[in-house]
Amino acid sequence: MAEDLVERVETMKREIDALQIAFLSQKKKPWYKEIPVIVSVAALLFSFGTTFVSYRRTEVQDVQNLRQELRGLLQRLAALPKENLEATKQYAGDPAAINIISSYLNQENEILARQSAEITRRLPKDTVTSTEYYAIGVAMGNSYDLQNEKAFLKLSEDTAKDFNTEVAAERSLGNVDFIMGQAGEGRVEYQKALNIFSKYPGYDPFTMAGSNILTELAWATSEAALGARPEASQHIESAQRLADSLPPSQGADMLKAQVGQSRTQFERGAVSATPGISPQLPTTPPKNH
């Protein structure tokens, strides 16, 4: 459509130039004082205006259609892990059935993730949200496409406008970097996640401590999977100190339980880093923000 518009503008320009040359060659008064010329130019401008409006309307409609398609794909992608979990419970005594269902769901996940990625490449960048980039990155990771997972998580991090999405992207990037053998880059991402509230000030102490606890535990998991047990132990201890600093509450108890579970898994050597969703903390509204 854009090429048609450019071609139409060029045609109009040539027609106006031709009219001007024709009248000048006849030594008549200036072309802009000739009624026939004015009418012709007006007609051309009107034609151009209607063409441009039609192009813009079509462009907006195309974006809306792509956005609608993307929403449908992401909704289906979000449902797949739940269906996989339900199948695991439903066929708990039949490992073969679980493997077959998981295989089909993974194939669907890969197809939908790639379709979603293709749509985002066709959409204007300002029409795709950080959360959507994040969801596509997670879906790529669920199909073990680590390169594309990292690319879309990076897009999510770069376009995030809220702390919860950005910190989740940074944790997930840290995890992917460790899996890909890029521990140095992973540590940078985890440290950025710990420093998140210097960029988003004004949150309450529970939200800040809770977010950092989740970051420390995710970091510990990545270090443990790499075999760096002293570093992993250090991050678990940091998470424990943060949890112990929280006043008694149901939320604090849940976080302490998470720390205890991670410690137990670490001591048993059962901690491993895998592609997947980085935990996000339900937050209270920020203060002065």
N, C-alpha and C positions, 0 to 999 in steps of 0.2 A: 504493500500500500504506500509506503514512504517513497519507493522508487517512482510509482505512478504520480505522486504529488510533485516530485522534483521535475519529472518530465513535463507535467502540465504547466508548471511555472516557467520552464524554459521555452515552451511553445508560446505562451502568452508574451513573454519578453520579445521573442522574435517577431510576433505579429504586431506588437506596438512599434517596434523599431521599423518594420516594413511600412507601416502606415505613416510614420513620421517622415521617412525618406521619400515616400511617394508624394506627399503634400509639399515638401520642401522643393522637390524637383520641378513641381508645377508652379513654383514661385507664388504661391498663394500666401495668405496670412498664416501666422503660426498655427501648427496643428492643434494646439490646445484651445484655439478660438473657433475651430471648425466643429459644428454640431455633429456631423456624422462620425467624426473621429472620437469626440467625447462620448457619444452613445456606444461606439464600439469598445472603447476602453472601459466604460462602465460595465458593459456586458461581460467583458473578459474578467474584470475584477470580481463581479458577482459570481461568475463561474468558479473562479479561484476560491472565493470565500465558501461557497457551498461544498466544493471538493475538500477543502481543509476541515470544515466542520464534520463532514462525513467521515474523513480519516480519523479525526479525534474521537468521534463517537464509536467507531469500530475498534480503535485502540483501547478505549476504556472498557468496552464490552469484552474484548479478548482478555484483558487483565482480570476482570471480574470472573470470567469463566475459568481461567487458570487458577485463581484463588479458591474458587469453589471446589475444583477438582483436587487441589492440594489439601484442603481441609478434610475432604472425604478420605483421602489416602492416609493422612496422619491419624485420623480417628480409628481407622482399621488397624494401623500399626500399633496404636496404643492398646488395642484390644487383644493382640496376639499373645503377649506374655501372660495375661490373665487366662486365656484359653489353654495355654500350655500348662499352667499350674493346675487348672481344673482337671485337665486330662491326666496329669500325674497322680492326682488324688483319686480320680474315678477308676483308673486302671492300675492301682497300686500293686496288685498281685500279678500283673501281666507286663513285664518289661518289654516284650516284643511290641505290644500295642503302643506303649508309651514312645518307643523309638520311632515307630512309623508315624504317629501323629506329630511328634516333635519335628520329624524330617519334613513333613508337608508344611507345617507352620513356618519352619525356617525358610523353605523355598518361597513361600508367600511373602515372608518378611523381606527377603532379598529383592524380589521383584518390585514390591511396593516401595522399598527404600530407593531403588534406582529410578523408579518413575517419579518419585517425589523430588529427588535430586535434579532430574532433568527439567522439571517444571520450574524449580527455583532459578535455574540458569536462563530460562525464557522470561522470567518476570523481572520488572525493574527492581533494583536492589532495595529501594525504600519501601517496597510492598511486602517484603519477607521479614518476619519478626525473628528476634533472637531465639525465642522459644521454639519456633519451627525449625530453625537451623539445628538447635540442640536435639530435637526429636529425631531428625533425620540422621544426625551423627550417632545417636544411641542405636537406632535401627541398623545402621551400617556396622556398628560394633557387634550387635547381636548376630550378625552374619559373618563376623570375623574379617570384615573388610576394614582393616585398621587404617590404611592410608586415607580412605574417604571419611572414615570416622573422625580422624584427626582434623581433616580439612574443614568439615562442617562444624565440629566443636570449636575450632578457631574462629569461624565466622560468627558463631553464637557468642563467644567471648568478646569479639571486637564490636558487635552491634548491641550488646546488652545495655539495658537502661535501668535495670533494677539489680540489687545485690544478690537476690536468691538465684536468679538465672545465671548471673556472671560467676558466682562462686561455684555453682554446680558444674558449669563448663570448665572452670579451672581445675576442679578436682578430677573430672573425667579426663581432661587433657593430661594431667599428671599421671593418672593410671595408664592411659594409652602409651605415653612416653616410656614408662617403665616396662610395659609389655614388649615394646619395640626395641628395647635395649638402650634407650636414650635416658638413662637415669638422671643425668645432669639437668636436662630440659624438664624432666618430670618434677624434680625438686624445686626448680624455679616456679613452675605452675602451682605447686602446693604452697610455696611460700607466698605467692600472690594471693592465694585463697585465704591464708592466715592474715594478710594485710588488708583484706577487703574493706574493713570498716574505716580505713583512712580515706577511702574514696567515697564511702557511703556513711557519713557520721549520723549520729542522732538516734541510733537504735538502743533498745533497753538492754541491760546487762545479761538477762537470760538469753536473748536472741544472739548476742555476740558470743557468749560462752558456748552456747549450744552449737552454733555454726562452727566454731573453732574446734570443738570436740569432734564433730563429724570429720572435719578436715584432718585432724591429727590421727584419727582411726584409719581413714582412707590412706593416709601417707604411711602409717605403720604397716598396713596390708601390703602396699607396694614394695616397701623395703624388705619385708619378710619373704615375699615371693622371690625377690632377687637374691635372698640368702644373707642379707645384711641384718643379722639379728640384733646387734647392739643398737643400731639406728632405729629399728622397729620398736625395740623395748623402750627407747627414749621417748618416742612419740606416744606410746601407750601411757607412759608415766605422765607426760604432759597432759594428755586427755584426762587422766585420773585426777590430777591437781585441779584442773578446770571444773570437773564434775563435783569435787569435794568443796569447791568454793561457792557452789550454788546453795541458796537457802532451800529448806525442805519444800517440796511441791511434787505433784504427780509428774510433771514434765522432767524435773530433776531426777526423780527415781527412774524414769525411762532411760534417760541419758546415762545414768550410773550403771543400769543393767546392760546397756550397749557396751560400755567400757569393760565391764566384767566379762561379758561374752567374748569380746575381742581378745582379752587377756587369756582366757581359757583356751581359745582356739590357737593363739600364738604359742602357749606353753605346750600344747599337744602337737604343734607343728602342722596344724591343719589350715593355716592361712595361705591363700593363693590369690593372686591378682587375675581377674578375668574381665573381659569387656562387659559393659553393662551400665546400668543407670547409677549415677552418683547420688547418694542420699541428699535430700533437701530437707531443711528444717522448717516446719510450720512457724511462721513468725507473727509477732504482734505488730501493729502499725508503728512505724518509726516516729520518734519524737523530734520536733524541730527539723523536719526533712520533707 
